[in-house]
Amino acid sequence: MAFQDIRKKSRQFLSPTDVAFILGALIVVAALLALNIHLARTYQGGEWLFLRWSGARAFLFERIEPYGSTIAQRVQILAYGREAYLNEYPYALNDPFYLVLLYTPLALFSDFTIARAIWMLFSQAALIGIVALSLRLSELEPPRWMIVSLIGFGLFNYFSLQSLLSNSPTIFLTFLYLAILLALRSYSDEIAGTLLFLVAYQWEVGALFFLFVVIFAIANRRWGVFAGFGMALVVLFIVSFLVNPGWAVSYASAVLFDWSRGMDYTFGITLAYIFPNVVMPPDTWIAVLVGILLFVEALRAVNSPFRHVAWTAFLAMALNPMMGFAIFPTNHVVLLPAIVLVILLMRERWRNRRSVVSAVALIVIFVLSYGLYYQIINSPDRLYSDLMKILPPIFTLACLYWMRWWAVRPPRLWADQFGARK
């Protein structure tokens, strides 16, 4: 038996096809980066990235406490053109220091425009990743045109563009949420726990998602999740205290300050503005009811097929704005996985008109988001900006429960799946 000489293969150059693919990818990335630089220079904003970028640069080069008022004032000037009033959001840095360290590569760029353009490039890739991971979690196989349409929707719907232009970290958080779910599905519990620790900080986006994962792990005795969480906690806290020993006290003060100044942005107070003549329950009671609802759904999902688990996780993301945290439309990009799941379930539900129904639903959702934005910029009434805060999660919640039966039922027989693809 003759053996092949693997050394000859190792000396082979890339094939013309490989070279063409690499060159094409580099051209696309360069073109996107150039476009993002143009957008960063043209459109003012990026306040969420500027907050972290300024904090990291202040620590690295100015030896200024990143959690102090100096950084907050810089961001306020970018966001408002002046320092914030008492009833406005203060933009105080409230990320743990180990996350601030993750922004140091971008902080090496002295020009914020370049740092912002690079951030947008990775955000665009993350949006495509969100759609791709949502498709995997749905456990459905849409046609190619539907996949392309969903990717286009993910990139260009109003809330995705708002998050891109404001450079919100919610896009990356959403991607990590889906990665955690995939890790749980593949029984990579330590990886899921490590990622869970990385997302355990921006509670206005993922508090209920975090709670659901904890319930799921305990109910299924997936102790590896907590092992991964604990290992990540120990390592990152040691690194943080070695680099900046006094960050914990400053961080705690910044969180409390941010919490007290963001209370006017909550779900209950927004409802009170919309319906001034109706007595609304306080945020505490709304949060209790929402928490009970999620707890019941989580218990139903723990031993169910994983699509039911994904549906419940997406429900947690939709319910989170009702928990009494500050609400920002830029965070509504976290609803994208739920919308993808609903569109795919609609396609599965109406088999005879699946293409028309799913396409029309996608277009309607796309148009409605921009229609509400059009009313905001053309009307001085505060009503539309308040609706922009609370309508998307309410709408997503209604859509999830509308399609709940098709999401939580056991997978269909192979013969049914074959017939559905015809």
Secondary structure, DSSP 4 states (H G I P E B T S, - for coil): -PPP-HHHHHTPPPPHHHHHHHHHHHHHHHHHHHHHHHHHHHS---HHHHHHHHHHHIIIII---TTSHHHHHHHHHHHHSSPPPTTS------S-HHHHGGGHHHHT-S-HHHHHHHHHHHHHHHHHHHHHHHHHHHT----HHHHHHHHHHHHHSHHHHHHHHHT-THHHHHHHHHHHHHHHHTT-HHHHHHHHHHTTT-HHHHHHHHHHHHHHHHHTT-THHHHHHHHHHHHHHHHHHHH-TTHHHHHHHHHHHHHHHTGGGSHHHHHHHH-TTS-PPPHHHHHHHHHHHHHHHHHHHTTS-HHHHHHHHHHHHHHGGGGSS---GGGGGGGHHHHHHHHHHHHHH-STTHHHHHHHHHHHHHHHHHHHHHHHHH---THHHHHHHHHHHHHHHHHHHHTHHHHHSPPPPHHHHHHHT-
